[in-house]
């Protein structure tokens, strides 16, 4: 399954300045690993900035939820995430 905007919500963070935004994304069909893969959030590119956090959860039994940080948001190419350390 692909990214679905209705499962993607801004839940907090800075609305101005350089504070990162915080988002939540849940998908019943896609594992967290799939959601964290390069390109999954390309359709949300306009809302994302490097350093934003996305809280991922899944309805599958593959993997567990977790927080990822937006690593790249290129004008073209794939949006990428990294695990929060």
JOZI-V899447 format. One record per pair of residues at least 6 apart in sequence whose ideal C-beta (glycine too) atoms are under 7 Angstrom apart, sorted by sequence separation. I is the first residue (numbers start at 1). J is the second residue. If there is no record, write none. Layout:
I/J, I/J
This chain:
13/19, 14/20, 34/40, 73/79, 13/20, 14/21, 41/48, 58/65, 72/79, 13/21, 27/35, 57/65, 72/80, 13/22, 56/65, 70/79, 71/80, 12/22, 25/35, 56/66, 71/81, 10/21, 11/22, 70/81, 71/82, 11/23, 55/67, 56/68, 69/81, 10/23, 11/24, 68/81, 69/82, 9/23, 53/67, 54/68, 68/82, 8/23, 9/24, 68/83, 69/84, 53/69, 54/70, 68/84, 8/25, 66/83, 67/84, 7/25, 51/69, 52/70, 7/26, 51/70, 7/27, 36/56, 50/70, 35/56, 49/70, 50/71, 48/70, 50/72, 35/58, 50/73, 32/56, 49/73, 48/73, 1/27, 32/58, 31/58, 54/81, 1/29, 21/49, 30/58, 45/73, 1/30, 23/52, 25/54, 31/60, 33/62, 23/53, 29/59, 33/63, 20/51, 21/52, 22/53, 23/54, 24/55, 25/56, 26/57, 27/58, 28/59, 29/60, 31/62, 32/63, 48/79, 53/84, 20/52, 23/55, 31/63, 32/64, 36/68, 20/53, 32/65, 32/66, 45/79, 8/44, 42/78, 3/40, 42/79, 3/41, 5/43, 41/79, 39/78, 3/43, 38/78, 39/79, 3/44, 38/80, 36/81
